[in-house]
Amino acid sequence: MEKTILSQLIIEQKKIFEKDIQIVNRDFPEIIISSPKIIVITGVRRCGKSTLLRQLSKHCRNYSYINFEDERLLDFTYHDFNSLLEIFLSFNRRSKTFFFDEIQVIDGWEKFVRRLFTDGYKIFVTGSNASLLSSEIATSLTGRNLRVELFPFSFKEYLYFSKFEIKKIFTTKEKAILSQHIKDYLHFGGFPEIVKSKDFEELNQIYQDIIIKDLLVRFKIRDHKDFRELSLFLLSNIGKKISFNNLKKLLEFSNTSKVKNYVDFLREAYLFFTINKYDPSIKKQIVNDKKIYAVDTGLVNSSSFQFSENRGSILENAVFLELKKRHKEIFYFEEKKECDFIIKSGRNITHVIQVTDNLSNPSTRKREIEGVKYAMNQFNLDEGTIVTFGTEETIIEGSKKIHIIPYWKWLLQ
C-alpha cells in the first residue's frame, strides 16, 4: 500500500478521532489503564468500542490511532505493518501507545502486535469478533493480553446519556419519567446510535451488518438462507431452552454439526449468548440443553417474529445482560422446579434470581415463588430475588427471605 495514501488516511482518521464530541463515558476496569499487557477490547459491532478508545486516549499523552474498517484500507495486508509503524513514528517519535480499531480484518495482526509489545509499546486493540482470542491468537499472545468485553449501554449508561439523575428516592413525576425510560430502553435496546435515534430501520441495518460482514463473509458461509433462518428463530425464542438436535429437526437442517457451527458463529460475533443448566458434573452441563439470550433487546424487537409482545422474555433477557455486564457466572436451574438464573462464585452458588412480567396471576405467583424457594433450599441459601416490572414486596418464611423487586430498582442497586 502506498505510504502517501496511508499517511493521509492516518491524519484524517486521527482528526475525526480527536474531534470534540459529546460521549457517554463507559464503565471499564481501571486496571486497563495501568496494566502493561495488550488490552483486547471485544464486543458486538457498533456497541461503542471506538468511543471507549476515545475515552482511554484522554489518559495518554502521546498516542497513534488507526481504524482498519476504513474502505481505503482494503489493500492493506500484514506486509504493510512496517510502513504503518514508520509513519506513526514519523508523526510523533515519542508515541508509546497505539490504538488499533477493528484490527481483526487484517490477517496476521497478532504477530505485529506481539512485536510492538516486546519493544515496549502500550497497545489497545478492538474487534467485533470473539475469535480475536481464538486458539491461534491465544498462542501468539499467551500471558500478554488482558481481555475486556464491551456491551451496548447498560441502563445506568442509558440514564447518563438521557441526563436523568440517579437517586435513592424519586418524586412521582421522576418515577413516571423513569418508567418511560425503562420502556424505551427495553424496546429500542442500548446500542448508542439507536439510543439517540430510536430508529428500528437503523437498528435492523446494524443487525444486517453483523450477519453479513461479521458472519457470512468472515466465515465464508455459503448457505445464507439457513443461517439467516436460524438467527431469526433464536431471536424469536430468547430465554428458551435449545438443543442442537431439536433445532436441526425444527429448521430441517441436514445435520446437527451444521446447527452447532452456526450457533458458535453467532456467539463469536456476540449476537447471542448461551448459558448451561447447572449441574455439578461438567460433562452433564455440556450435553444438557442451553438457554439462549440476545446481546440487545432492541434487536429482538426489531428483527424477530414476535406476533405478540412478550414482555416477560424481554425482561428476562435484560436481566441476563445486566448479570453478564456485572461479570457474573450464570446458569439456569431445573429439577422439580425451575429458576431462571443461579449465580456461582468460586465453588459456591451465591444467589438465585427469578424473572417474571408480573405476579398478578395467582398461578404465576405460585410457580415463580416456588421456583425460587426450591432453588434456595437446594443450595442452602437464606435469600432469593424475583425481578418484575413493578411489584415490590418481601416474603419471609422462617429464616428464608424472598425479595420481589422492580426491574429499575434492581438495576440501580
C-alpha positions, 0 to 999 in steps of 0.5 A: 500500500502506498505510504502517501495514501496511508499517511493521509488516511492516518491524519484524517482518521486521527482528526475525526478521532480527536474531534470534540464530541459529546460521549457517554463515558463507559464503565471499564476496569481501571486496571486497563489503564495501568496494566502493561499487557495488550488490552483486547477490547471485544464486543458486538459491532457498533456497541461503542468500542471506538468511543471507549478508545476515545475515552482511554486516549484522554489518559495518554499523552502521546498516542497513534490511532488507526481504524482498519474498517476504513474502505481505503484500507482494503489493500492493506495486508500484514506486509504493510505493518512496517510502513504503518509503524514508520509513519506513526513514528514519523508523526510523533517519535515519542508515541508509546501507545497505539490504538488499533480499531477493528484490527481483526480484518487484517490477517496476521495482526497478532504477530505485529502486535506481539512485536510492538509489545516486546519493544515496549509499546502500550497497545489497545486493540478492538474487534467485533469478533470473539475469535480475536482470542481464538486458539491461534491468537491465544498462542501468539499472545499467551500471558500478554493480553488482558481481555475486556468485553464491551456491551451496548449501554447498560441502563445506568449508561442509558440514564447518563446519556438521557441526563436523568439523575440517579437517586435513592428516592424519586418524586412521582413525576421522576418515577413516571419519567423513569418508567418511560425510560425503562420502556424505551430502553427495553424496546429500542435496546442500548446500542448508542446510535439507536439510543439517540435515534430510536430508529428500528430501520437503523437498528435492523441495518446494524443487525444486517451488518453483523450477519453479513460482514461479521458472519457470512463473509468472515466465515465464508458461509455459503448457505445464507438462507439457513443461517439467516433462518436460524438467527431469526428463530433464536431471536424469536425464542430468547430465554428458551431452552435449545438443543442442537438436535431439536433445532436441526429437526425444527429448521430441517437442517441436514445435520446437527454439526451444521446447527452447532457451527452456526450457533458458535458463529453467532456467539463469536460475533456476540449476537447471542449468548448461551448459558448451561443448566447447572449441574455439578458434573461438567460433562452433564452441563455440556450435553444438557440443553442451553438457554439462549439470550440476545446481546440487545433487546432492541434487536429482538424487537426489531428483527424477530417474529414476535406476533405478540409482545412478550414482555416477560422474555424481554425482561428476562433477557435484560436481566441476563445482560445486566448479570453478564455486564456485572461479570457474573457466572450464570446458569439456569436451574431445573429439577422439580422446579425451575429458576431462571438464573443461579449465580456461582462464585468460586465453588459456591452458588451465591444467589438465585434470581427469578424473572417474571412480567408480573405476579398478578396471576395467582398461578404465576405467583405460585410457580415463580415463588416456588421456583425460587424457594426450591432453588434456595433450599437446594443450595442452602441459601437464606435469600432469593430475588424475583425481578418484575416490572413493578411489584415490590414486596418481601416474603419471609418464611422462617429464616428464608427471605424472598425479595420481589423487586422492580426491574429499575430498582434492581438495576440501580442497586 
